[in-house]
Amino acid sequence: ESQRPCANLDYSAQRLMAAEKPPGGSIDNLHERAAGRSPANLPDGVAGRSIARVIPGAIGGAAEPMGGRADYATVYFHGQPGSAQELALFGGAKRTDNWLVLDRAEALAEGAQPYLAELAQRASVFAAGRPLRLIGFSIGGSIALRVAAMLGSAVAAVDLVSTAAPSANGLFPEAMAGKPVFTLAAKHPRLFHLLTAGQGIVARVAPTFLTKQVFASAAGGDALLAADPQFRRQIAPLLRDSLTRGSAVYRADVSSYATTHIDAYLDQITSLTAPVTFWHGSMDNWAPIEMAAALAQRLPGATVHIEPGASHYSTLAAFLAQV
């Protein structure tokens, strides 16, 4: 199946609003209903930061630039499960030569240096002296921050889409859709390895079943995506690629995220100099907003933008539509 963007998928905020709009109809009420809290009740330290409750359909209208600068070299870090096909699925056909999607599976398997150093070098070579903008989606955000710290002042900006902080105690929120997988990776790595091997087999022989399982708990805008047959057809090859050809880097990324204490993680990014902007859906149950806020409040000057009614992939779709 071609990985061209899903032309008939309606990622528009108007559809999100129609699906989620509460009685009374204000954007503020929509946000509070979807997130279950007001910005003032977000985790300590976050409400006082720059939090933009962006109206549906204008996720990026409040910040400049969102990847639009012609002089930026933009490097995209996909999520997990995910692959380089991810950007194309959500509108990547319009990208220019100023964009690079790092093939992390190939970098891990063939790179001459340790994984993160290899990614940093490839990003630097691609930039060729231009200022870098790193965009990380989901677990790819944790990789992007580490790479940004390694590259220092060469990075002009970091955008984290649907990205959550590592755990502080080895436990993950009950509401987190991936909690069983992360817990298995953290506490039983051999069983996690067996699980991913089984997922790879399912991805090859029953991709439709796997896609249904991945999106079984989809919420908000993700539920709208999951209900669309074309989206399911087009994301299935991405999941298959991630869990077969990319299975080694999938295990490495998930294991690193699941086993790294947030304090140790922050120690790895102390040399980060670029401004960091979070883009998060109020209904994200893959990376609950509390976990994004926990990371944002420990990054000086971080900005958090909340997209009402959106979840994990739907926030990525809204973000990329405006880049």
Secondary structure, 3 states (H helix, E strand, C coil): CCCCCCCCCCCCHHHHHHHHCCCCCCHHHHHHHHHCCCHHHCCCCCCCCEEEECCCCCCCCCCCCCCCCCCCEEEEECCCCCCCHHHHHCCHHHCCCCEEECCHHHHHHHCCCCHHHHHHHHHHHHHCCCCEEEEEECHHHHHHHHHHHHHHHHEEEEEEECCCCCCCCCCCCCCCCCHHHHHHHHHCHHHHHHHHHHHHHHHHHCHHHHHHHHCCCCCHHHHHHHCCHHHHHHHHHHHHHHHCCCHHHHHHHHHHHHHCCHHHHHHHCCCCCCCEEEEEECCCCCCCHHHHHHHHCCCCCCEEEEECCCCHHHHHHHHHHHC
